């Protein structure tokens, strides 16, 4: 990368990683061989966060371009992208792989179906940018943290 690295996800095999950066790139690495094996370029603006899907071949990213972008690591072009109303700074994929959550500068937490990227619901509670989101091990709750100093717990009903 040629700019700040903003996110990383390690594959289940512990031999590969995918990283996102302010340089607009999503890079896939072979950690054992110490080399880059795939390179994806976001259309514009830096990558703020990403999540690796269970199959270890699909990645979802959010960034400064205000899009929720679905990637296949075997292809250099996005598989699908959804326009967002504001810049997302945080992204989480449920452990089941069925849901994903985004949060960002508009202080809204949004829940989506991974398959097809269909919007489910949004939630308001933060008074500042959302910095991080995680799903509970049973996927029934999410926890978000933000620049407002708050830690919020969200119940997930689908």
N, C-alpha and C positions, 0 to 999 in steps of 0.2 A: 504494500500500500504506500501511497505517497502523501497521505494525510492521516489524521487521527483515526485509529481503529475504535469503533463504537460498540461492537458486539462480537460474540463468538459462541459457537455451539460445537460440541464434541460429538462425533458419531459413536454409536454403541460399540464399535470395534476398537475404540480408543486409538485408532491408527489414522483417522481423518478428522478434519475440522473445517468448518465454514466460518468466514469472518466477513464483517461489513465495516465500511469506513466512510468518512466524510469525502473521500475521493470518488464516490459514486459506485465503487466496485464491491461486488460480493465474490470472494475468492474461496475456492475449495482447495484444501491442502492435504497432501499425503505426509503425515507427520514422521513416518519411518524413513521415507526417502528424502524428506526435507525439500519437497518441491510442490509447486502449484499444479493442480490437475484440472481445474476449471476456472473460468473467469466470466462473470456476468456483469454487465454495466447498466446501472439505473439510468433512465433517460436524462434526468437532471437532478441536481441537489444530492446531498449526502445521504447515506443509509444510517438511520437512527437505531434500528433494532431488527432482529430476524429470529425466526424459529425454524427448526429442522423437523420435518414431518417424520412419522414413524417408519416410513419405507426408506428413509435416509437418501432419497432421490429428489424430494420436493422441499423447497424452501419458500417461506413467506416473509416478505420484508415490508417495512414502513420507513419513510424518510421525509426529507424536506420537500419532495415533489408532491406531497399530499395524496399519495396513492397507497393502497394495499395491493401488493404485487405478489403474484403466485409464480414461482419459477420451477422448472425442471432442470436439475444440474447437468443434464445431457444436452441441453439446448441453450443457446446464447440469448434468445429472445424470451420475454415473459410468456407464460402460458395463458395468463389472465391478469387483469388489473382492474381495480375498482377505485374510482375517484372518491376522495374523502373531503369533508368540509373544512378540515383543519389539519395542520401538520401533526402526525402521530409520532410519539417519542418512545412508546413502549408497546410490546407485543408479547403475547403468551399463547401457547398452544396447549389445549387440555391433554391430559395423559392418555385419554382414549383416542385422541386425534380427531374427534368430531367437532370440537368448538375451538374458536380462537377469540382472543380479546385484544382490543387496542385501546390506547389512551394517549392523550397528548396535550397540546398547548391550549385546546379549548376546554380543558378540565373535565371532559366527558369520558366515561368508560363505555366502550361499545362491545357487544357480544355478537359473534358471527358464526354461521355454520362453515366449517372448513370446506366441505364439498360444495363447490359452486360459489362460495363467498357470499351467501345470502345473509343479510342483516337480520338479527333477531330483536335486539333491545339495546337501549342505552341507559346509562345511569349517571346521575349527577350527585356529587358529594364533595369533590375537591374544590379548593379555591385557588389552586395553582396548577402548573403543568404536572401531569402524571409522569413519573420517572420509571416506574417498574410495576409489572403485574405478574403474579404467579397463581396457578391453580392449586388447590389442595389435592392430596393424593387420590381422593375419591371423586374429584371433579365437581363436587357439590358446592364449593365455595371458591372465591377468588380473593386475593389480597392485593391491594394497590397502595403504592406510596407516592407521595408527591412533594413538590417544592413548598407546599403549604405546611409541611411538617406532620401531616396526618397519615395514619395507617388505617385504611378502610377495609372492612370485610364485607364481601358481597355474596349473597346466596344466589345459586345458579338454578333456575327452573327452565326447562326447555320442553 
